[in-house]
Amino acid sequence: MTGQRDRWAELTGGQSGEEYARRFAQLAESGHDIHGEATFCTALLKPAARVLDAGCGTGRIAIRLAELGHHCTGVDVDPSMLAVARRNAPSQEWLLGDLTRLDTLGLKRDFDLVLAAGNVIPLLAPGTEPVVVRQLAAALRPGGLLVTGMGLDAAHLPLPEPPVTLTGFDHWCTQAGLTLRQRYATWSGDPYHEGCGYAVSVHCRPAP
């Protein structure tokens, strides 16, 4: 997420890391599978792939992907979230940064997969979405994948109405040189159809 008056900061004040971590811990304790995103991504990857978790939050997904053998870097603008991630996985790479300026963090642009889960795109600062999509696309190696998950209605967002449409998002991806490869309604791979309240999208940076 971005630090330029992004919707996430307006909702939380940048102080929600511990609360967010407790919520997922309670879900896990009650028997819910909290690793759907990591399972989904692993199915797309070869072993020991390089993954960038953009808007990584408390590191839940990146930590699980590392447990599955992948090399993960997490980036987030919320220090309270990164504090939890660093505490839970101190040996992993966690970077405090604004996704609109991802290119200033010194990362090699050869990631096999860039992930923006957890409504990262809808919660960006208004007007920065195409810039962030370009930054995420630029971090991919040729043939690499951008995987995103986002709510499309109020029931799937912490917002009264969706600020992003799939048509607009796909347009930003096309502008960034990406092509849509797959789209699902859930991280479990349920088929997407028009009117779904959530979309998991897989865009590819074509190889030359």
C-alpha positions in Angstrom: 0.0 0.0 0.0 1.1 3.5 -0.5 1.9 6.2 2.0 0.3 9.1 0.1 -3.1 9.3 1.9 -3.9 5.8 0.9 -7.3 4.4 1.8 -5.7 1.8 4.1 -4.1 4.6 6.2 -7.4 6.5 6.4 -9.1 3.4 7.7 -6.6 2.3 10.2 -4.3 5.2 11.0 -1.3 2.9 10.4 -1.7 1.3 13.8 -3.5 -2.0 13.1 -0.7 -4.5 12.9 -1.3 -6.3 16.2 -5.1 -6.3 15.7 -4.8 -7.7 12.2 -2.4 -10.4 13.4 -4.8 -11.4 16.2 -7.7 -11.7 13.8 -5.9 -14.2 11.6 -4.6 -16.1 14.6 -8.1 -16.5 15.9 -9.3 -17.7 12.4 -6.5 -20.3 12.4 -7.3 -21.5 15.9 -11.0 -21.9 14.9 -9.9 -24.3 12.1 -10.0 -21.9 9.1 -7.4 -22.3 6.4 -5.5 -19.0 6.4 -3.1 -20.1 3.7 -5.3 -20.0 0.6 -3.3 -17.3 -1.1 0.1 -19.1 -0.6 -1.4 -22.4 -1.8 -2.7 -20.7 -4.9 0.6 -19.0 -5.7 2.7 -22.2 -5.1 0.6 -24.0 -7.7 1.9 -21.4 -10.2 5.5 -21.5 -9.2 8.5 -23.7 -9.7 10.5 -24.7 -6.6 12.6 -22.0 -4.9 10.9 -19.2 -6.9 11.5 -15.5 -6.1 8.3 -13.8 -4.8 7.6 -10.2 -4.0 4.6 -9.7 -1.6 3.6 -6.2 -2.3 1.5 -4.8 0.5 2.6 -7.8 2.6 1.0 -6.6 5.9 2.0 -8.8 8.8 3.8 -11.2 6.5 1.2 -14.0 6.7 1.5 -15.1 3.1 5.2 -14.4 2.6 6.1 -16.4 5.7 4.0 -19.3 4.4 5.6 -19.2 1.0 9.0 -19.2 2.6 8.0 -22.3 4.5 7.1 -23.9 1.2 10.6 -23.2 -0.1 10.3 -19.9 -2.0 12.4 -16.8 -1.6 10.1 -14.0 -0.5 10.5 -10.3 0.0 7.7 -8.3 1.7 7.1 -4.6 1.2 4.6 -2.5 3.1 4.1 1.2 4.0 2.5 0.4 7.4 5.3 0.1 10.1 2.8 -1.6 12.6 2.3 -4.4 10.1 6.0 -4.8 9.3 6.8 -4.9 13.0 4.7 -8.1 13.3 6.3 -9.6 10.2 9.8 -8.9 11.5 9.0 -10.4 14.8 7.5 -13.6 13.3 10.2 -14.1 10.6 13.3 -12.0 11.4 15.4 -13.8 8.8 13.2 -12.8 5.9 13.5 -9.5 4.0 10.9 -6.9 5.0 11.1 -3.5 3.4 9.2 -0.3 4.5 8.2 1.3 1.3 5.6 3.0 -0.9 4.5 0.9 -3.9 4.4 4.0 -6.1 8.2 4.2 -5.6 9.0 0.5 -5.6 11.9 1.2 -8.0 13.7 3.2 -5.3 14.1 0.2 -2.9 17.0 -1.4 -4.7 15.2 -4.6 -5.7 16.4 -6.7 -8.6 13.6 -6.8 -11.2 13.6 -10.5 -11.7 10.7 -11.8 -9.5 8.9 -14.9 -10.7 5.7 -13.7 -9.1 4.5 -10.4 -7.6 1.6 -10.7 -5.3 -0.9 -8.0 -4.3 -3.5 -9.7 -2.1 -5.7 -8.5 0.7 -7.3 -5.7 -1.4 -4.0 -3.9 -1.9 -5.1 -2.4 -5.2 -8.5 -1.0 -4.0 -6.9 0.4 -0.9 -4.2 2.5 -2.7 -4.3 6.2 -2.7 -6.8 7.5 -5.3 -5.2 8.0 -8.6 -2.0 6.1 -7.9 -3.4 2.7 -9.0 -1.9 2.8 -12.6 1.4 3.9 -11.3 1.5 1.0 -8.8 0.5 -1.5 -11.4 3.4 -0.3 -13.6 5.8 -0.6 -10.7 4.7 -4.2 -9.9 4.9 -5.2 -13.6 8.4 -3.8 -13.8 9.5 -5.9 -10.9 8.7 -9.1 -12.9 11.1 -11.1 -15.0 9.9 -11.9 -18.6 7.3 -14.6 -18.1 6.7 -13.6 -14.5 3.2 -13.4 -13.0 1.3 -10.6 -11.2 -1.3 -12.2 -8.9 -3.9 -10.0 -7.3 -7.0 -10.4 -5.2 -9.6 -7.7 -4.8 -13.1 -7.1 -3.7 -15.5 -5.8 -6.2 -18.4 -4.8 -3.9 -19.0 -3.4 -0.5 -19.5 -6.9 1.0 -15.8 -7.8 0.1 -14.2 -4.5 0.9 -13.8 -2.3 4.1 -15.2 0.5 2.0 -18.8 1.6 1.3 -18.3 1.2 -2.5 -15.6 -0.3 -4.7 -13.1 2.3 -6.0 -11.7 0.0 -8.7 -13.4 -2.0 -11.5 -11.9 -5.0 -13.2 -12.2 -3.2 -16.5 -10.1 -0.4 -15.2 -7.6 -2.8 -13.5 -7.2 -4.8 -16.7 -6.6 -1.6 -18.6 -3.8 -0.6 -16.2 -2.3 -4.0 -16.6 -2.4 -3.8 -20.4 -0.8 -0.4 -20.2 2.0 -1.9 -18.1 2.6 -4.6 -20.7 0.8 -7.5 -18.9 -1.7 -9.9 -20.3 -4.5 -11.6 -18.4 -3.9 -15.4 -18.1 -6.5 -16.6 -15.6 -9.2 -15.2 -13.4 -11.1 -16.8 -10.5 -13.7 -15.9 -7.9 -11.7 -17.2 -4.9 -8.2 -18.2 -3.9 -9.6 -21.8 -4.0 -9.9 -21.5 -7.8 -13.7 -21.2 -8.1 -14.7 -20.0 -11.6 -15.2 -16.3 -12.0 -18.3 -15.0 -13.6 -19.7 -11.5 -14.2 -21.1 -10.2 -10.9 -18.8 -12.0 -8.6 -17.9 -9.9 -5.6 -14.3 -10.9 -5.6 -11.7 -11.6 -8.2 -8.3 -13.3 -8.2 -6.4 -12.4 -11.3 -3.3 -13.8 -12.8 -1.6 -11.5 -15.3 1.7 -12.4 -17.1 4.6 -10.3 -18.4 5.2 -11.9 -21.8 8.6 -13.2 -22.6 10.3 -11.5 -25.5 
